[in-house]
């Protein structure tokens, strides 16, 4: 009996993974819409805390305000990013020439042939294709914007009926209250994580934008947006967000020092925000084991790419919260938690 249960669980898990992989073009926009839904709810709750507004404006109006605010900001960012990306694309030949100058500098100063070493490591890899691939990934994400908006609107329309539907499913008051507690805990944990992470990432992006503007790097808004986006990815995100603009600074100026200054300044911003500000704001509220964070990062990254890496922590929080309330899976929640206290 136990063996049959384990086999069925494994088959269900495999089926879910297959659905996630082959249905990602439909599932990812929906998950991003959930992300926006949580943000809209956080904006709504924040507005309701204002003394002269509290509970005086209907939720429908606040939802509309939050939706328009988020998508207006995104629309403006997309327009500016399009100009920045066009600027970068037109300058790619110049950057490639500067890369040759940097290689010559290292060859002369340190007797290191960077081009030969890079070719040994990367083969015939076309250097400029990396940036083009990055641009194409962002373009593909923005191309799904209409579907994301539709999903978000329907989630907002369905929200008032969630409680009554759950109550209809669980007619007994005890069962309904238990499920309602789980849903509220998931809502609070994920909403708190998304709002704090967005605030920290936005602050990091703004400070990095000012630093990159001061250094004189081309398209600073593009790199600031990339830093903002990468900060959602645990552990390796901040590292990538620091190295990319530093390498690009060397490619742009054809010198090493601009890259070093970018690495120092942007790295210092990442260090302060990631190691001091972020932990003070989040505290231990997430209750996710660091090992689970890394494993989740690897799994969701392999399944959904960059978007999966960004969403790996919220998904882990949801799994731990749900499993902790089900007696049969409580032991799994304890293993996945940070200190075993669920």
N, C-alpha and C positions, 0 to 999 in steps of 0.2 A: 504493500500500500504506500509506504514511504517512498520507495523507489519510483513508483508510478507518479507520485506527486512531484518529485524532483525532475523526472523526465518531462512532465507537462510544463513545469515552470521554465525549464531550459528551452523547450520548443516555443513557448510564448515569448520568452526574451529574444530568441533568434528572429522570430517573426516581427517583433517590434523594431529591432535593429534594421532589418531589411526594409520595412516600411519607412523608417527614418531616412535611410540612404536613398531609396528610389523615389520617395515622395517628397524629397527636400524642397523642390521648386514650389510646392504648395504649402508645405509645413513651415518652412523658414519665414515667409512673409507673415503667417499667422502668429508665430512666436514673437516676431518683432512687433506685431500689432499688440500682443499681450504686454510687451515691454512698454509701449507707448500708453497703453491703458493704465498700467500701474503708475506711470508718470503723471497722467491726467488726474488720477485719483489723488495723488500726492499734492498736486497743485490745488485741487479742489479743497482738500483738507487744510492746506496752508491758508487759503483765502478765507475759509470758514473760521480760522482762529483770530482774524481781525475783529476787534470788538464791535464796531458799528456795522459789520457785514454778517457776522455769525448767524447762520440759519435764516437769514432774511432774503437770500437769493436762491431760487430753485436750483436743484442739482443739474437740471438740464441746461440752464444758462451757464453754470460754472463749467460743465463738461464742454460746452461749445467754446467757451473762452479758452480753456486749457488746450483743446484740440487746435483751434486757430493759432494760438500762441506757439505751440510746438511746431506745427507744419509751416507757419510763416517764417520762423527762424530757420528751419531746415531748407525751405525754398530759397531764402536769401543766401544761405551758406552754399547751396548747390550752384547758384548763379555765379557767385564769386569764385568757387572752386573751378568751375568750367573755364573761366578766364585764366586762372592760375595754371591749370593743367595744360591749356593751349600754349601758354608762355613757356612752360617747361618742355613741352614736346618740340617747339620750334628751336629750342636751345640745345637739344640733345647732341647734335654734331660738335658744338663748341665744348660741351662737357666731356665728350670722348677725347677731344684733342687735349684738354687740360689733364685728363687721366694719364695720357702719354707723357706729359710734362712732369707729373708727380712721379711716375715710374722712373723717368730719367733722373730726377732729383735723388730718389732712393738708391738708384744704381751708382750715381756719382759719389754720394755722401757715405752710404753704408755698404756699397758694393753688393747690393741685393737687386737682382733682376725680378721686379715684381710681376712683369708681364709673363715671363717664362714660368715663374712659380705659380701664378694664377692659372696659366694654361695647363700646367701639370695637374693642378687640383680640379679645375673645372672643365678641361678639354676645350672644345671649340664653342663654348658658351658665349652667346652674344650679350654683351654687358647691357646695352641699351634696352634689350627686350624685357629686363626685369621691371624697369619703371613703366614700360608700356603695359606689361601684364598687370601691374598694380593699378594703373589707370583704368584698365578694362574691368577689373574686379569692382571698383567703385562705381563705374558706369552701369554695370549689371545690377548692382544693389539699388541704385537710384531708379533703374528701369522698372523695378517692382514696386515703386512708390504708390501707384494707383491702387494696386491690390492690397497693399498695407493699409492705405487710408480706408478702403471699403471694409476690411476686417475690423479696424479700430472703431469705425462708426457703428457697425453691427454689435460689437461687444458692448459699447455704451448703451445701445438700444435694449440689449438683453439684460443688462445689469440689474434694473429694478425688479426683474422677475426671478432672479437666481434664488433668493431666499424662499419664495413661495414654491418653486419647483423642488427644492431640497426637502421642504416640509411635506410636499405631496408624496415624495419617494419614501421618506421616513416618517410614517404617520404617528409612531410612538414618540412622545415628547422627549424621553430620555435619549433615544437614538438620534433624534433631530438635533438636540443640544450638543451631543458629542461630535457629530459631523460639523455643526456650525462652529464649534470651538476650533476644530482642525482647520477649517477654511479661513477663519479669522487669523489664526496664527500664521498660516501660509501667506495670507494677504499682508500682514504686518511685517513679517520677516523679509519677504521679497520687495515690498514697497520701500521699506527702510533701506535695504541694500542698494536698490536702484537709485533712489533719491540721493543718498550720500555719495555713492560712486559717481553719479552724474555731476554732483557739485564739485567733488574733488578733481575729477577729470577735466571739467570745464575750467576750474581755477588753474590747473596745471597747463592746460592748453593756452589760456590767456597770458600767463606769465611767460611761457615759452615763445608765444607770438611776439611779445615785447622784446625778449632777448634776441630772437632771430631777426627782427626788424632792426635792432640796434647793430647787430653784426653785419647786416646788409645782404642776407641770403635771399635769393630769388623766391617768389611765391611763398612768403612766410605763412600765409593763411592755410595753404595746403598742408604744410608740415605741422602747423599747430593743430589742424583738424586730425591729421594722422596720429599725433601725440594724444589728443583727446580720445580718439577711438581705441588706440592700443592700450590705454590705461585701464580699460575694462577687462583686459586679459590679465589674469593673475600671474605673478612672478616674472614671466618672460616679456610681458607687454611693455613694461617701462624700459627694459633693456633695449628692445627693438626701437622704441620711440626715441631713445637717446642716440643710438648708433646711426640710424638712417640719416637724420639731418646733419650729423657730424661728417659722415662720408660724403654727403652731397655738397657740403661746404667746401671740401677739398676739391671736388670735381668742378665746382663753379669757379673758384678763384685760382685753381691750378697751383695752390700752395698748401702746406701742411698745417700752418698755424691757425687759419680760420676754423679748420676742423677740430683742432685741439681746444680752442676757445669755446666752440659750440658744445663739444663733449663735456667740458668742465661746467659751463653755465647751465645747460639743459640737464646735465647729470645731477647738479646740485639741487635744481628745482625738483627733479624726480625724487631725490633722496629725502628732501625735507617733507614733501607732500606724501610720499609713499611710506616713509618710516616713522613719521611723527604726527602729521595732521590726520591722515586716513585712519590709523589705529585708534587715535583719541576719539574720533567721531563714531567709528563702528563699534569699538570695544570688543566684547565677546558675544555680541548679539547674533552673529552668524552661526557659531558653534559647529564649524565644519573642520574636520581633520585636514592638516596641510597635505598629507599624503593623498587624501581623497581629492583635494583641489588639483594636485598635479595629475592624478590618474584621470579625473574628469576632464581636465584640460586636454590631455592626449586623446581620450576617446571621442569627445565632441569635436575636437579639432580635426580628427581623421574622418568623422562622419559628416560634419557640416562646414568644415573649413574655419575661416576667421570668425564668422558669425557664431559658430558652435563654441569656439574658445571664449568669446565674449559672454555667452549665455551659460557657460558651464557652472559657475558658482550659483546663480539663481536656481538652476535645475537641481543642484546638490542640496540646497536649502529646502526645496520643495519635497524631495525624496525623504530626507531625514525627518521633516515635520510629519509627513504622512505615515511613515513607517513607525515613528515613535508612538503613535496613537492606536496602532493595530497590534494586539498581543502577539500574534504569530510572527510579526516582523520587527518587534521592538528590539530584539538582540542585534539585528542588522543596523538599526538606527544608532545604537550604542557604539558599534564598531566604527561607523561613519562619522560620529560626532568628534569634537575636539578633545574633550576630557571625559567622555563617557556619561555625562550628565545630560539627559534628554527630558 
